[in-house]
Amino acid sequence: MIEVFKTNVQTKTQARRILEILEKGFSEARINFDLADCDKILRVDGITEAGSRVIVNDLHRLGFSCEVLN
């Protein structure tokens, strides 16, 4: 499943830090950011619905907003 999230990640440094953390927990998933998009998109291919909740919670714990885009 591909899930798309709206975030408030602003810099490449922040995105790299988040990607390092997420890739440890979701090693089989393909994960990337589109910081040029106005919604600062985080795209994750290869996760479950439960995994989506984990990602939202992880970003919140790191101090970022994150919500699933429908």
Secondary structure, 3 states (H helix, E strand, C coil): CEEEEEECCCCHHHHHHHHHHHHHHCCCCEEEEECCCCCCEEEEECCCHHHHHHHHHHHHHCCCCEEECC
